[in-house]
Amino acid sequence: MALTKETTEDYEVRGEFKTIQKRTRTAIMEDGVEISYKYHRTSFMCDADVSAESDELKALAGALWTDEIKASYEASKV
């Protein structure tokens, strides 16, 4: 009986300010058969530091979070 853990991530973009939601799925496998899983979500607003995140998330943020979006988000905070 060999137990392993597999982690995958997917992303969803929401709202006016292009908030990125990262969903991490962690599955526990026994001899190649999934026996359990859980999800964890993390949200990133357009002013977030994503430098420690995956290259995929950094590329997504770079493409979505334009200067216009960032300025609009900052103006909404007032």
PDB file of N, CA, C and O in Angstrom:
ATOM      1  N   MET A   1       0.851  -1.180   0.000  1.00  0.00           N
ATOM      2  CA  MET A   1       0.000   0.000   0.000  1.00  0.00           C
ATOM      3  C   MET A   1       0.895   1.240   0.000  1.00  0.00           C
ATOM      4  O   MET A   1       1.611   1.509   0.965  1.00  0.00           O
ATOM      5  N   ALA A   2       0.837   1.983  -1.093  1.00  0.00           N
ATOM      6  CA  ALA A   2       1.628   3.204  -1.214  1.00  0.00           C
ATOM      7  C   ALA A   2       0.691   4.408  -1.269  1.00  0.00           C
ATOM      8  O   ALA A   2      -0.188   4.490  -2.126  1.00  0.00           O
ATOM      9  N   LEU A   3       0.896   5.337  -0.342  1.00  0.00           N
ATOM     10  CA  LEU A   3       0.117   6.571  -0.338  1.00  0.00           C
ATOM     11  C   LEU A   3       0.935   7.678  -0.977  1.00  0.00           C
ATOM     12  O   LEU A   3       2.120   7.836  -0.683  1.00  0.00           O
ATOM     13  N   THR A   4       0.291   8.450  -1.858  1.00  0.00           N
ATOM     14  CA  THR A   4       0.938   9.601  -2.473  1.00  0.00           C
ATOM     15  C   THR A   4      -0.017  10.782  -2.430  1.00  0.00           C
ATOM     16  O   THR A   4      -1.227  10.622  -2.265  1.00  0.00           O
ATOM     17  N   LYS A   5       0.554  11.969  -2.583  1.00  0.00           N
ATOM     18  CA  LYS A   5      -0.246  13.193  -2.599  1.00  0.00           C
ATOM     19  C   LYS A   5       0.002  13.897  -3.929  1.00  0.00           C
ATOM     20  O   LYS A   5       1.150  14.090  -4.330  1.00  0.00           O
ATOM     21  N   GLU A   6      -1.071  14.279  -4.610  1.00  0.00           N
ATOM     22  CA  GLU A   6      -0.978  15.009  -5.878  1.00  0.00           C
ATOM     23  C   GLU A   6      -1.669  16.353  -5.744  1.00  0.00           C
ATOM     24  O   GLU A   6      -2.794  16.435  -5.249  1.00  0.00           O
ATOM     25  N   THR A   7      -0.996  17.405  -6.184  1.00  0.00           N
ATOM     26  CA  THR A   7      -1.542  18.758  -6.096  1.00  0.00           C
ATOM     27  C   THR A   7      -1.652  19.352  -7.496  1.00  0.00           C
ATOM     28  O   THR A   7      -0.712  19.285  -8.288  1.00  0.00           O
ATOM     29  N   THR A   8      -2.820  19.939  -7.790  1.00  0.00           N
ATOM     30  CA  THR A   8      -3.028  20.638  -9.059  1.00  0.00           C
ATOM     31  C   THR A   8      -3.650  22.003  -8.762  1.00  0.00           C
ATOM     32  O   THR A   8      -4.266  22.209  -7.716  1.00  0.00           O
ATOM     33  N   GLU A   9      -3.477  22.918  -9.697  1.00  0.00           N
ATOM     34  CA  GLU A   9      -4.038  24.266  -9.539  1.00  0.00           C
ATOM     35  C   GLU A   9      -4.803  24.653 -10.794  1.00  0.00           C
ATOM     36  O   GLU A   9      -4.432  24.283 -11.907  1.00  0.00           O
ATOM     37  N   ASP A  10      -5.889  25.411 -10.589  1.00  0.00           N
ATOM     38  CA  ASP A  10      -6.560  26.051 -11.706  1.00  0.00           C
ATOM     39  C   ASP A  10      -6.948  27.459 -11.281  1.00  0.00           C
ATOM     40  O   ASP A  10      -6.906  27.799 -10.098  1.00  0.00           O
ATOM     41  N   TYR A  11      -7.330  28.276 -12.265  1.00  0.00           N
ATOM     42  CA  TYR A  11      -7.546  29.696 -12.021  1.00  0.00           C
ATOM     43  C   TYR A  11      -8.883  30.141 -12.585  1.00  0.00           C
ATOM     44  O   TYR A  11      -9.378  29.596 -13.571  1.00  0.00           O
ATOM     45  N   GLU A  12      -9.456  31.147 -11.933  1.00  0.00           N
ATOM     46  CA  GLU A  12     -10.698  31.754 -12.390  1.00  0.00           C
ATOM     47  C   GLU A  12     -10.544  33.262 -12.227  1.00  0.00           C
ATOM     48  O   GLU A  12     -10.036  33.731 -11.208  1.00  0.00           O
ATOM     49  N   VAL A  13     -10.977  34.012 -13.218  1.00  0.00           N
ATOM     50  CA  VAL A  13     -10.894  35.473 -13.185  1.00  0.00           C
ATOM     51  C   VAL A  13     -12.284  36.022 -12.945  1.00  0.00           C
ATOM     52  O   VAL A  13     -13.231  35.665 -13.645  1.00  0.00           O
ATOM     53  N   ARG A  14     -12.407  36.895 -11.949  1.00  0.00           N
ATOM     54  CA  ARG A  14     -13.716  37.401 -11.546  1.00  0.00           C
ATOM     55  C   ARG A  14     -13.713  38.911 -11.464  1.00  0.00           C
ATOM     56  O   ARG A  14     -12.721  39.511 -11.048  1.00  0.00           O
ATOM     57  N   GLY A  15     -14.816  39.533 -11.856  1.00  0.00           N
ATOM     58  CA  GLY A  15     -15.111  40.921 -11.569  1.00  0.00           C
ATOM     59  C   GLY A  15     -14.418  41.972 -12.398  1.00  0.00           C
ATOM     60  O   GLY A  15     -13.589  41.698 -13.265  1.00  0.00           O
ATOM     61  N   GLU A  16     -14.805  43.190 -12.081  1.00  0.00           N
ATOM     62  CA  GLU A  16     -14.349  44.387 -12.792  1.00  0.00           C
ATOM     63  C   GLU A  16     -12.837  44.579 -12.725  1.00  0.00           C
ATOM     64  O   GLU A  16     -12.224  45.053 -13.682  1.00  0.00           O
ATOM     65  N   PHE A  17     -12.234  44.209 -11.588  1.00  0.00           N
ATOM     66  CA  PHE A  17     -10.801  44.443 -11.391  1.00  0.00           C
ATOM     67  C   PHE A  17      -9.955  43.206 -11.648  1.00  0.00           C
ATOM     68  O   PHE A  17      -8.793  43.143 -11.245  1.00  0.00           O
ATOM     69  N   LYS A  18     -10.536  42.233 -12.314  1.00  0.00           N
ATOM     70  CA  LYS A  18      -9.833  41.018 -12.749  1.00  0.00           C
ATOM     71  C   LYS A  18      -9.167  40.277 -11.583  1.00  0.00           C
ATOM     72  O   LYS A  18      -7.992  39.917 -11.649  1.00  0.00           O
ATOM     73  N   THR A  19      -9.938  40.061 -10.524  1.00  0.00           N
ATOM     74  CA  THR A  19      -9.445  39.293  -9.385  1.00  0.00           C
ATOM     75  C   THR A  19      -9.182  37.860  -9.847  1.00  0.00           C
ATOM     76  O   THR A  19     -10.030  37.238 -10.487  1.00  0.00           O
ATOM     77  N   ILE A  20      -8.005  37.350  -9.514  1.00  0.00           N
ATOM     78  CA  ILE A  20      -7.651  35.987  -9.877  1.00  0.00           C
ATOM     79  C   ILE A  20      -7.873  35.095  -8.656  1.00  0.00           C
ATOM     80  O   ILE A  20      -7.333  35.355  -7.580  1.00  0.00           O
ATOM     81  N   GLN A  21      -8.662  34.055  -8.833  1.00  0.00           N
ATOM     82  CA  GLN A  21      -8.858  33.069  -7.776  1.00  0.00           C
ATOM     83  C   GLN A  21      -8.086  31.814  -8.164  1.00  0.00           C
ATOM     84  O   GLN A  21      -8.304  31.234  -9.228  1.00  0.00           O
ATOM     85  N   LYS A  22      -7.186  31.410  -7.282  1.00  0.00           N
ATOM     86  CA  LYS A  22      -6.419  30.184  -7.497  1.00  0.00           C
ATOM     87  C   LYS A  22      -7.060  29.083  -6.663  1.00  0.00           C
ATOM     88  O   LYS A  22      -7.237  29.237  -5.455  1.00  0.00           O
ATOM     89  N   ARG A  23      -7.404  27.981  -7.302  1.00  0.00           N
ATOM     90  CA  ARG A  23      -7.967  26.839  -6.583  1.00  0.00           C
ATOM     91  C   ARG A  23      -6.942  25.716  -6.616  1.00  0.00           C
ATOM     92  O   ARG A  23      -6.546  25.249  -7.684  1.00  0.00           O
ATOM     93  N   THR A  24      -6.522  25.294  -5.444  1.00  0.00           N
ATOM     94  CA  THR A  24      -5.566  24.199  -5.316  1.00  0.00           C
ATOM     95  C   THR A  24      -6.319  22.947  -4.898  1.00  0.00           C
ATOM     96  O   THR A  24      -7.060  22.955  -3.915  1.00  0.00           O
ATOM     97  N   ARG A  25      -6.127  21.892  -5.639  1.00  0.00           N
ATOM     98  CA  ARG A  25      -6.762  20.608  -5.320  1.00  0.00           C
ATOM     99  C   ARG A  25      -5.664  19.646  -4.881  1.00  0.00           C
ATOM    100  O   ARG A  25      -4.708  19.402  -5.618  1.00  0.00           O
ATOM    101  N   THR A  26      -5.808  19.106  -3.686  1.00  0.00           N
ATOM    102  CA  THR A  26      -4.869  18.139  -3.149  1.00  0.00           C
ATOM    103  C   THR A  26      -5.580  16.793  -3.041  1.00  0.00           C
ATOM    104  O   THR A  26      -6.588  16.666  -2.345  1.00  0.00           O
ATOM    105  N   ALA A  27      -5.050  15.800  -3.731  1.00  0.00           N
ATOM    106  CA  ALA A  27      -5.641  14.465  -3.728  1.00  0.00           C
ATOM    107  C   ALA A  27      -4.697  13.490  -3.036  1.00  0.00           C
ATOM    108  O   ALA A  27      -3.482  13.546  -3.229  1.00  0.00           O
ATOM    109  N   ILE A  28      -5.257  12.606  -2.237  1.00  0.00           N
ATOM    110  CA  ILE A  28      -4.506  11.525  -1.612  1.00  0.00           C
ATOM    111  C   ILE A  28      -4.814  10.259  -2.412  1.00  0.00           C
ATOM    112  O   ILE A  28      -5.971   9.885  -2.603  1.00  0.00           O
ATOM    113  N   MET A  29      -3.752   9.621  -2.868  1.00  0.00           N
ATOM    114  CA  MET A  29      -3.879   8.438  -3.707  1.00  0.00           C
ATOM    115  C   MET A  29      -3.322   7.220  -2.964  1.00  0.00           C
ATOM    116  O   MET A  29      -2.295   7.294  -2.288  1.00  0.00           O
ATOM    117  N   GLU A  30      -4.033   6.101  -3.111  1.00  0.00           N
ATOM    118  CA  GLU A  30      -3.545   4.835  -2.562  1.00  0.00           C
ATOM    119  C   GLU A  30      -3.405   3.864  -3.727  1.00  0.00           C
ATOM    120  O   GLU A  30      -4.393   3.473  -4.348  1.00  0.00           O
ATOM    121  N   ASP A  31      -2.167   3.483  -4.012  1.00  0.00           N
ATOM    122  CA  ASP A  31      -1.885   2.590  -5.136  1.00  0.00           C
ATOM    123  C   ASP A  31      -2.518   3.095  -6.433  1.00  0.00           C
ATOM    124  O   ASP A  31      -3.061   2.309  -7.209  1.00  0.00           O
ATOM    125  N   GLY A  32      -2.446   4.410  -6.665  1.00  0.00           N
ATOM    126  CA  GLY A  32      -2.953   5.011  -7.890  1.00  0.00           C
ATOM    127  C   GLY A  32      -4.442   5.302  -7.916  1.00  0.00           C
ATOM    128  O   GLY A  32      -4.960   5.803  -8.914  1.00  0.00           O
ATOM    129  N   VAL A  33      -5.137   4.991  -6.825  1.00  0.00           N
ATOM    130  CA  VAL A  33      -6.575   5.238  -6.749  1.00  0.00           C
ATOM    131  C   VAL A  33      -6.833   6.364  -5.751  1.00  0.00           C
ATOM    132  O   VAL A  33      -6.377   6.311  -4.609  1.00  0.00           O
ATOM    133  N   GLU A  34      -7.572   7.391  -6.199  1.00  0.00           N
ATOM    134  CA  GLU A  34      -7.873   8.515  -5.316  1.00  0.00           C
ATOM    135  C   GLU A  34      -8.795   8.065  -4.179  1.00  0.00           C
ATOM    136  O   GLU A  34      -9.849   7.471  -4.409  1.00  0.00           O
ATOM    137  N   ILE A  35      -8.371   8.362  -2.955  1.00  0.00           N
ATOM    138  CA  ILE A  35      -9.200   8.000  -1.804  1.00  0.00           C
ATOM    139  C   ILE A  35      -9.725   9.220  -1.063  1.00  0.00           C
ATOM    140  O   ILE A  35     -10.639   9.106  -0.247  1.00  0.00           O
ATOM    141  N   SER A  36      -9.150  10.389  -1.342  1.00  0.00           N
ATOM    142  CA  SER A  36      -9.596  11.607  -0.679  1.00  0.00           C
ATOM    143  C   SER A  36      -9.075  12.815  -1.456  1.00  0.00           C
ATOM    144  O   SER A  36      -8.064  12.729  -2.152  1.00  0.00           O
ATOM    145  N   TYR A  37      -9.787  13.956  -1.325  1.00  0.00           N
ATOM    146  CA  TYR A  37      -9.288  15.195  -1.904  1.00  0.00           C
ATOM    147  C   TYR A  37      -9.854  16.373  -1.120  1.00  0.00           C
ATOM    148  O   TYR A  37     -10.840  16.246  -0.394  1.00  0.00           O
ATOM    149  N   LYS A  38      -9.198  17.531  -1.288  1.00  0.00           N
ATOM    150  CA  LYS A  38      -9.707  18.766  -0.704  1.00  0.00           C
ATOM    151  C   LYS A  38      -9.312  19.914  -1.619  1.00  0.00           C
ATOM    152  O   LYS A  38      -8.386  19.808  -2.423  1.00  0.00           O
ATOM    153  N   TYR A  39     -10.051  21.026  -1.469  1.00  0.00           N
ATOM    154  CA  TYR A  39      -9.784  22.244  -2.224  1.00  0.00           C
ATOM    155  C   TYR A  39      -9.384  23.358  -1.269  1.00  0.00           C
ATOM    156  O   TYR A  39      -9.841  23.417  -0.128  1.00  0.00           O
ATOM    157  N   HIS A  40      -8.520  24.239  -1.765  1.00  0.00           N
ATOM    158  CA  HIS A  40      -8.166  25.456  -1.034  1.00  0.00           C
ATOM    159  C   HIS A  40      -8.144  26.591  -2.051  1.00  0.00           C
ATOM    160  O   HIS A  40      -7.558  26.458  -3.125  1.00  0.00           O
ATOM    161  N   ARG A  41      -8.788  27.714  -1.706  1.00  0.00           N
ATOM    162  CA  ARG A  41      -8.832  28.872  -2.604  1.00  0.00           C
ATOM    163  C   ARG A  41      -8.028  30.031  -2.026  1.00  0.00           C
ATOM    164  O   ARG A  41      -7.995  30.267  -0.819  1.00  0.00           O
ATOM    165  N   THR A  42      -7.385  30.737  -2.942  1.00  0.00           N
ATOM    166  CA  THR A  42      -6.675  31.965  -2.611  1.00  0.00           C
ATOM    167  C   THR A  42      -7.041  32.995  -3.672  1.00  0.00           C
ATOM    168  O   THR A  42      -7.054  32.680  -4.861  1.00  0.00           O
ATOM    169  N   SER A  43      -7.340  34.231  -3.250  1.00  0.00           N
ATOM    170  CA  SER A  43      -7.696  35.286  -4.193  1.00  0.00           C
ATOM    171  C   SER A  43      -6.597  36.334  -4.250  1.00  0.00           C
ATOM    172  O   SER A  43      -5.966  36.650  -3.241  1.00  0.00           O
ATOM    173  N   PHE A  44      -6.380  36.866  -5.438  1.00  0.00           N
ATOM    174  CA  PHE A  44      -5.367  37.895  -5.658  1.00  0.00           C
ATOM    175  C   PHE A  44      -6.020  39.089  -6.344  1.00  0.00           C
ATOM    176  O   PHE A  44      -6.524  38.971  -7.461  1.00  0.00           O
ATOM    177  N   MET A  45      -6.008  40.239  -5.673  1.00  0.00           N
ATOM    178  CA  MET A  45      -6.474  41.481  -6.282  1.00  0.00           C
ATOM    179  C   MET A  45      -5.352  42.028  -7.159  1.00  0.00           C
ATOM    180  O   MET A  45      -4.217  41.560  -7.081  1.00  0.00           O
ATOM    181  N   CYS A  46      -5.663  43.005  -7.982  1.00  0.00           N
ATOM    182  CA  CYS A  46      -4.692  43.503  -8.960  1.00  0.00           C
ATOM    183  C   CYS A  46      -3.524  44.274  -8.344  1.00  0.00           C
ATOM    184  O   CYS A  46      -2.589  44.646  -9.054  1.00  0.00           O
ATOM    185  N   ASP A  47      -3.568  44.520  -7.027  1.00  0.00           N
ATOM    186  CA  ASP A  47      -2.417  45.161  -6.380  1.00  0.00           C
ATOM    187  C   ASP A  47      -1.583  44.149  -5.593  1.00  0.00           C
ATOM    188  O   ASP A  47      -0.706  44.538  -4.821  1.00  0.00           O
ATOM    189  N   ALA A  48      -1.848  42.859  -5.780  1.00  0.00           N
ATOM    190  CA  ALA A  48      -1.150  41.809  -5.029  1.00  0.00           C
ATOM    191  C   ALA A  48       0.251  41.565  -5.591  1.00  0.00           C
ATOM    192  O   ALA A  48       0.504  41.760  -6.780  1.00  0.00           O
ATOM    193  N   ASP A  49       1.147  41.139  -4.716  1.00  0.00           N
ATOM    194  CA  ASP A  49       2.487  40.719  -5.116  1.00  0.00           C
ATOM    195  C   ASP A  49       2.411  39.224  -5.426  1.00  0.00           C
ATOM    196  O   ASP A  49       2.235  38.409  -4.520  1.00  0.00           O
ATOM    197  N   VAL A  50       2.541  38.867  -6.692  1.00  0.00           N
ATOM    198  CA  VAL A  50       2.453  37.463  -7.085  1.00  0.00           C
ATOM    199  C   VAL A  50       3.823  36.890  -7.456  1.00  0.00           C
ATOM    200  O   VAL A  50       3.904  35.842  -8.096  1.00  0.00           O
ATOM    201  N   SER A  51       4.888  37.566  -7.060  1.00  0.00           N
ATOM    202  CA  SER A  51       6.235  37.142  -7.438  1.00  0.00           C
ATOM    203  C   SER A  51       6.609  35.763  -6.899  1.00  0.00           C
ATOM    204  O   SER A  51       7.471  35.099  -7.474  1.00  0.00           O
ATOM    205  N   ALA A  52       5.991  35.324  -5.829  1.00  0.00           N
ATOM    206  CA  ALA A  52       6.291  34.006  -5.262  1.00  0.00           C
ATOM    207  C   ALA A  52       5.356  32.919  -5.793  1.00  0.00           C
ATOM    208  O   ALA A  52       5.460  31.763  -5.383  1.00  0.00           O
ATOM    209  N   GLU A  53       4.457  33.272  -6.690  1.00  0.00           N
ATOM    210  CA  GLU A  53       3.488  32.314  -7.223  1.00  0.00           C
ATOM    211  C   GLU A  53       4.042  31.625  -8.481  1.00  0.00           C
ATOM    212  O   GLU A  53       5.148  31.924  -8.931  1.00  0.00           O
ATOM    213  N   SER A  54       3.266  30.715  -9.025  1.00  0.00           N
ATOM    214  CA  SER A  54       3.687  29.952 -10.207  1.00  0.00           C
ATOM    215  C   SER A  54       3.859  30.864 -11.419  1.00  0.00           C
ATOM    216  O   SER A  54       3.289  31.954 -11.480  1.00  0.00           O
ATOM    217  N   ASP A  55       4.648  30.402 -12.373  1.00  0.00           N
ATOM    218  CA  ASP A  55       4.840  31.166 -13.613  1.00  0.00           C
ATOM    219  C   ASP A  55       3.516  31.363 -14.342  1.00  0.00           C
ATOM    220  O   ASP A  55       3.299  32.393 -14.980  1.00  0.00           O
ATOM    221  N   GLU A  56       2.642  30.382 -14.246  1.00  0.00           N
ATOM    222  CA  GLU A  56       1.332  30.467 -14.898  1.00  0.00           C
ATOM    223  C   GLU A  56       0.506  31.611 -14.308  1.00  0.00           C
ATOM    224  O   GLU A  56      -0.104  32.383 -15.048  1.00  0.00           O
ATOM    225  N   LEU A  57       0.485  31.720 -12.984  1.00  0.00           N
ATOM    226  CA  LEU A  57      -0.275  32.793 -12.342  1.00  0.00           C
ATOM    227  C   LEU A  57       0.365  34.152 -12.638  1.00  0.00           C
ATOM    228  O   LEU A  57      -0.344  35.131 -12.873  1.00  0.00           O
ATOM    229  N   LYS A  58       1.690  34.218 -12.626  1.00  0.00           N
ATOM    230  CA  LYS A  58       2.371  35.482 -12.936  1.00  0.00           C
ATOM    231  C   LYS A  58       2.057  35.932 -14.362  1.00  0.00           C
ATOM    232  O   LYS A  58       1.845  37.120 -14.605  1.00  0.00           O
ATOM    233  N   ALA A  59       2.025  35.000 -15.295  1.00  0.00           N
ATOM    234  CA  ALA A  59       1.705  35.346 -16.688  1.00  0.00           C
ATOM    235  C   ALA A  59       0.262  35.822 -16.806  1.00  0.00           C
ATOM    236  O   ALA A  59      -0.020  36.783 -17.523  1.00  0.00           O
ATOM    237  N   LEU A  60      -0.640  35.162 -16.113  1.00  0.00           N
ATOM    238  CA  LEU A  60      -2.048  35.554 -16.133  1.00  0.00           C
ATOM    239  C   LEU A  60      -2.215  36.962 -15.564  1.00  0.00           C
ATOM    240  O   LEU A  60      -2.912  37.793 -16.148  1.00  0.00           O
ATOM    241  N   ALA A  61      -1.580  37.227 -14.432  1.00  0.00           N
ATOM    242  CA  ALA A  61      -1.654  38.559 -13.815  1.00  0.00           C
ATOM    243  C   ALA A  61      -1.057  39.617 -14.738  1.00  0.00           C
ATOM    244  O   ALA A  61      -1.614  40.705 -14.876  1.00  0.00           O
ATOM    245  N   GLY A  62       0.056  39.308 -15.360  1.00  0.00           N
ATOM    246  CA  GLY A  62       0.703  40.258 -16.266  1.00  0.00           C
ATOM    247  C   GLY A  62      -0.177  40.609 -17.456  1.00  0.00           C
ATOM    248  O   GLY A  62      -0.169  41.744 -17.932  1.00  0.00           O
ATOM    249  N   ALA A  63      -0.926  39.637 -17.928  1.00  0.00           N
ATOM    250  CA  ALA A  63      -1.796  39.870 -19.080  1.00  0.00           C
ATOM    251  C   ALA A  63      -3.071  40.615 -18.707  1.00  0.00           C
ATOM    252  O   ALA A  63      -3.572  41.418 -19.495  1.00  0.00           O
ATOM    253  N   LEU A  64      -3.599  40.359 -17.517  1.00  0.00           N
ATOM    254  CA  LEU A  64      -4.890  40.928 -17.120  1.00  0.00           C
ATOM    255  C   LEU A  64      -4.790  42.272 -16.407  1.00  0.00           C
ATOM    256  O   LEU A  64      -5.613  43.162 -16.622  1.00  0.00           O
ATOM    257  N   TRP A  65      -3.799  42.408 -15.576  1.00  0.00           N
ATOM    258  CA  TRP A  65      -3.720  43.585 -14.704  1.00  0.00           C
ATOM    259  C   TRP A  65      -3.001  44.735 -15.407  1.00  0.00           C
ATOM    260  O   TRP A  65      -1.838  45.026 -15.131  1.00  0.00           O
ATOM    261  N   THR A  66      -3.709  45.364 -16.303  1.00  0.00           N
ATOM    262  CA  THR A  66      -3.156  46.504 -17.035  1.00  0.00           C
ATOM    263  C   THR A  66      -3.065  47.716 -16.102  1.00  0.00           C
ATOM    264  O   THR A  66      -3.631  47.719 -15.009  1.00  0.00           O
ATOM    265  N   ASP A  67      -2.352  48.729 -16.549  1.00  0.00           N
ATOM    266  CA  ASP A  67      -2.250  49.966 -15.768  1.00  0.00           C
ATOM    267  C   ASP A  67      -3.634  50.580 -15.572  1.00  0.00           C
ATOM    268  O   ASP A  67      -3.920  51.147 -14.517  1.00  0.00           O
ATOM    269  N   GLU A  68      -4.481  50.469 -16.575  1.00  0.00           N
ATOM    270  CA  GLU A  68      -5.845  51.004 -16.485  1.00  0.00           C
ATOM    271  C   GLU A  68      -6.648  50.284 -15.389  1.00  0.00           C
ATOM    272  O   GLU A  68      -7.343  50.932 -14.606  1.00  0.00           O
ATOM    273  N   ILE A  69      -6.558  48.977 -15.334  1.00  0.00           N
ATOM    274  CA  ILE A  69      -7.261  48.199 -14.307  1.00  0.00           C
ATOM    275  C   ILE A  69      -6.747  48.563 -12.918  1.00  0.00           C
ATOM    276  O   ILE A  69      -7.532  48.744 -11.987  1.00  0.00           O
ATOM    277  N   LYS A  70      -5.420  48.668 -12.781  1.00  0.00           N
ATOM    278  CA  LYS A  70      -4.826  49.003 -11.488  1.00  0.00           C
ATOM    279  C   LYS A  70      -5.252  50.400 -11.026  1.00  0.00           C
ATOM    280  O   LYS A  70      -5.559  50.605  -9.851  1.00  0.00           O
ATOM    281  N   ALA A  71      -5.268  51.353 -11.954  1.00  0.00           N
ATOM    282  CA  ALA A  71      -5.667  52.719 -11.619  1.00  0.00           C
ATOM    283  C   ALA A  71      -7.144  52.762 -11.239  1.00  0.00           C
ATOM    284  O   ALA A  71      -7.519  53.456 -10.294  1.00  0.00           O
ATOM    285  N   SER A  72      -7.960  52.050 -11.943  1.00  0.00           N
ATOM    286  CA  SER A  72      -9.387  51.999 -11.627  1.00  0.00           C
ATOM    287  C   SER A  72      -9.616  51.372 -10.248  1.00  0.00           C
ATOM    288  O   SER A  72     -10.476  51.828  -9.494  1.00  0.00           O
ATOM    289  N   TYR A  73      -8.862  50.346  -9.923  1.00  0.00           N
ATOM    290  CA  TYR A  73      -8.978  49.700  -8.616  1.00  0.00           C
ATOM    291  C   TYR A  73      -8.562  50.674  -7.497  1.00  0.00           C
ATOM    292  O   TYR A  73      -9.245  50.781  -6.479  1.00  0.00           O
ATOM    293  N   GLU A  74      -7.462  51.366  -7.690  1.00  0.00           N
ATOM    294  CA  GLU A  74      -6.990  52.338  -6.676  1.00  0.00           C
ATOM    295  C   GLU A  74      -8.025  53.446  -6.479  1.00  0.00           C
ATOM    296  O   GLU A  74      -8.276  53.866  -5.350  1.00  0.00           O
ATOM    297  N   ALA A  75      -8.625  53.918  -7.573  1.00  0.00           N
ATOM    298  CA  ALA A  75      -9.631  54.982  -7.475  1.00  0.00           C
ATOM    299  C   ALA A  75     -10.871  54.492  -6.735  1.00  0.00           C
ATOM    300  O   ALA A  75     -11.559  55.284  -6.091  1.00  0.00           O
ATOM    301  N   SER A  76     -11.161  53.207  -6.818  1.00  0.00           N
ATOM    302  CA  SER A  76     -12.352  52.671  -6.141  1.00  0.00           C
ATOM    303  C   SER A  76     -12.178  52.577  -4.629  1.00  0.00           C
ATOM    304  O   SER A  76     -13.163  52.456  -3.900  1.00  0.00           O
ATOM    305  N   LYS A  77     -10.961  52.632  -4.161  1.00  0.00           N
ATOM    306  CA  LYS A  77     -10.684  52.514  -2.723  1.00  0.00           C
ATOM    307  C   LYS A  77     -11.011  53.793  -1.948  1.00  0.00           C
ATOM    308  O   LYS A  77     -11.164  53.766  -0.727  1.00  0.00           O
ATOM    309  N   VAL A  78     -11.116  54.899  -2.664  1.00  0.00           N
ATOM    310  CA  VAL A  78     -11.318  56.202  -2.018  1.00  0.00           C
ATOM    311  C   VAL A  78     -12.712  56.339  -1.474  1.00  0.00           C
ATOM    312  O   VAL A  78     -13.051  57.374  -0.899  1.00  0.00           O
TER     313      VAL A  78
END
